[in-house]
Amino acid sequence: MKIGIIIHSQTGNTLSVANQIKERLSAAGYSVELEQVTAVDEKQPDPSKIKLKTVPETAGYDYLIFGAPVHGASLSPVMKAYLFQVQSLKGKKAICFMTEFFPYPWMGGNRAVGQMKAACSSKGACVVSAGIVNWSNRKRAGMIQAIVEKAAEETGRDA
Ligand SMILES: Cc1cc2nc3c(=O)[nH]c(=O)nc-3n(C[C@H](O)[C@H](O)[C@H](O)COP(=O)(O)O)c2cc1C
């Protein structure tokens, strides 16, 4: 099974979680690629005006893990723009995760992860799990660990 981890990360937090997921799933024996979505102007707040610079292909993956930061209590505009234009995800399973600064998921993260799940579902993916890492929460390491282990458990069902 080929797993693609496709993320947007502006300051490295989401990337660090993605690297831990990659390590864990690679150790479990899967073929895992980590790819980043980037934009010409990372600070453009309007997804419809964003020009994407790197646009990962999803076709070669059986399983997708999407990660992004919360921006303004929403899914980051760059990830919104990416998921809007991405090809069909029909027949693929997906896991979504977000990172946010605030300590609790109801401070924007829940809304943002809901947007990400809806965007994936609208492209035909079956979203099997979703998680949020609250970066300023003292239990951050445990939250990251929970997402990593959940990814291993879910992908393990299809091994
Ligand atoms: C433009 C912008 C808006 C943000 N808005 C929020 C927000 O609404 N709520 C929140 O908890 N964190 C917010 N953050 C913080 C990021 O979500 C958080 O630091 C995240 O972990 C960054 O991930 P990254 O390092 O992968 O880019 C914002 C950051 C930026 C740059």
The ligand as a Gaussian input file, in Angstrom:
#p B3LYP/6-31G(d) Opt

LIG

0 1
 C       -2.015000      33.835000       9.430000
 C       -2.114000      32.922000      10.630000
 C       -3.337000      32.769000      11.271000
 C       -3.445000      31.920000      12.378000
 N       -4.666000      31.761000      12.978000
 C       -4.774000      30.908000      14.029000
 C       -6.045000      30.680000      14.646000
 O       -7.081000      31.205000      14.250000
 N       -6.107000      29.842000      15.707000
 C       -4.985000      29.204000      16.205000
 O       -5.095000      28.462000      17.172000
 N       -3.773000      29.380000      15.625000
 C       -3.649000      30.208000      14.548000
 N       -2.432000      30.382000      13.959000
 C       -1.285000      29.616000      14.468000
 C       -1.044000      28.344000      13.654000
 O       -2.235000      27.639000      13.383000
 C       -0.126000      27.383000      14.426000
 O        1.013000      28.023000      14.870000
 C        0.204000      26.185000      13.559000
 O        0.715000      25.139000      14.346000
 C        1.236000      26.564000      12.490000
 O        1.499000      25.445000      11.683000
 P        2.713000      25.438000      10.658000
 O        3.962000      25.693000      11.481000
 O        2.692000      24.090000      10.079000
 O        2.465000      26.535000       9.668000
 C       -2.298000      31.224000      12.865000
 C       -1.067000      31.406000      12.207000
 C       -0.972000      32.231000      11.106000
 C        0.361000      32.396000      10.421000

